[in-house]
Amino acid sequence: MTTEKRAAKVSKASLHRIFTIPEAPDSKLGIVEREISENLAGFLGNHIAASERALTDIEKDFASSEIPEQPSFVSDHMHHLLDKVVAQSVHTSSPSFIGHMTSALPYFILPLSKLMVGLNQNLVKIETSKAFTPLERQVLGMMHRLVYQNSDDFYQSCMHSASNSLGAFCSGGTIANLTALWVARNNLLKPDGDFKGVAREGLFSALTHYGYKGLAVLVSDRGHYSLKKSADVLGIGQDSVIAIPTDENNKIDCQLLKARCQALTEQNIKILSIVGVAGTTETGNVDPLEEIADIAEQYQCHFHVDAAWGGATLLSNKYRHLMAGIDRADSVTIDAHKQMYVPMGAGLVVFKNPASVAAIEHHAEYILRKGSKDLGSHTLEGSRPGMAMLVYASLHIISRPGYEMLINQGIEKAQHFANLIEQQADFELVTRPELCLLTYRYVPEVVQTALMKANVEQREQLNVLLDKLTKFIQKRQRENGRSFVSRTRIEVSIYDGRKILVFRVVLANPLTSQDILADILTEQLALAKTSQTFLPELLTLAEQVNVSKVG
Ligand SMILES: *Cc1c(COP(=O)(O)O)cnc(C)c1O
């Protein structure tokens, strides 16, 4: 028998075969698929990362910039992918991966995604999507109703109407926020007499015509960086996104917001939008939306709510009240790929007034003709996949009460974890969870005592060492690969407004048990003890502070 290595060849027939469906389940592709599923199941074991190799080592697997001259057999390439990509990726669906908003997916998403990819519908126009267009409009209608709770009649008349748009489906929260501010900008600087509008004439002419010295977007200092990107793209400038300080609960200070609105108005800088955050990325808190709505009304400006992460809370009748006032927003961003358990690439923005989207309407001769129902006439993105089908399916399969269970148990698990942290002598809860996100750090008991007794200078020294220790523990924990929490730097009022480094936990995976949470703290305690420099230094300093004050 020859053991000669088979080589793939390029031919018309072989290329044709790539685009035809293999007939039998025991065909090559069928076998490869089965193997992948099995390997995947093995890979989705207990560890968050199957490979312990450092990123710089992994980069060596992806070093060549040459496009292969030699074709590969699909089965050979699949093995390559399993080794080099699958085995070296991050296992975001592990119940002990609790550091980010990206989490586990329901099992039915895999076959449905295959269907979506196979159909390869392009949602930019009806000619390439047909039923997917009304499907997406219905999903936007459902999400609009979740936020605004309008009447049946309203949705009957708007949902499938060519002249209205309840929202825009897009690839994520960034594009959703950009779309919201784009609509706000074009409605503010709309055509007027000889002036053809900002969309046609640009920002310079628009400001000249309306007599404004500039535009501003106001958001709390916990606002997401996508707002700055949006301001940049829209020509307003990143510096025009003004960060308003937050209170001790990480919510925007409405007194300061109001004062800033007044000052800007007196300077003839028009407020383009006030943005309320419903679930901040770093601490998971919700701004006082009712109060912000009042201020936006007073200054007659667009009110946007960035609920990219927190918006799904509206599906819970028990916790919906945390978002009170969201229905007064002119636009709301929600990411289905965060707390709605849909894979990435599913963001959306809904608009209170379905006619407001006309301000960004675009037409072309071969598609998006005037009066058509093509979705592409109201979206920033052009060609788009049928992701809405996955949201549609999830809303049907899980249903509103199912989502409510997921949301409620996430919030309640975060409360449990917060209590657990508070009961531990050597941990400090930094931000209490309002939704299912919290921050904390490891602070040995003697250091906690020292922090209370220390003067400003000593407190700073202690916090510098604590930052180093937090970073050390977080990196070690990630490298160990058993569990993962993220880290961020946030201002804390009890430490003189200093930015301290904290562990950040997002409890999204329904399979994360109380035991796993307890284990994570145990692991962190053990990792802290392995610190040869920061921990001894910290303890010595704390000792000094404690003794000096007593004596
Ligand atoms: C995640 C997030 C975004 C950005 O969304 P992407 O889907 O990552 O583009 C914007 N705002 C908030 C509050 C978020 O949590």
The ligand as a Tripos MOL2 file, in Angstrom:
@<TRIPOS>MOLECULE
LIG
   15    15     1     0     0
SMALL
NO_CHARGES

@<TRIPOS>ATOM
      1 C1        -21.2040   46.9730   24.1740 C.3       1 LIG1
      2 C2        -21.6680   48.3690   24.2610 C.ar      1 LIG1
      3 C3        -21.6190   49.2300   23.1510 C.ar      1 LIG1
      4 C4        -20.9770   48.8230   21.8450 C.3       1 LIG1
      5 O1        -21.6060   47.7660   21.2540 O.3       1 LIG1
      6 P1        -20.8500   46.8110   20.2000 P.3       1 LIG1
      7 O2        -21.9000   45.8150   19.9190 O.co2     1 LIG1
      8 O3        -19.6530   46.2730   20.8970 O.co2     1 LIG1
      9 O4        -20.4870   47.6480   19.0250 O.co2     1 LIG1
     10 C5        -22.1170   50.5090   23.2960 C.ar      1 LIG1
     11 N1        -22.6270   50.9240   24.4650 N.ar      1 LIG1
     12 C6        -22.6850   50.1290   25.5580 C.ar      1 LIG1
     13 C7        -23.2780   50.6600   26.8280 C.3       1 LIG1
     14 C8        -22.2050   48.8130   25.4950 C.ar      1 LIG1
     15 O5        -22.2600   48.0310   26.5800 O.3       1 LIG1
@<TRIPOS>BOND
     1     1     2 1
     2     2     3 ar
     3     2    14 ar
     4     3     4 1
     5     3    10 ar
     6     4     5 1
     7     5     6 1
     8     6     7 2
     9     6     8 1
    10     6     9 1
    11    10    11 ar
    12    11    12 ar
    13    12    13 1
    14    12    14 ar
    15    14    15 1
@<TRIPOS>SUBSTRUCTURE
     1 LIG1         1 GROUP 0 **** ****
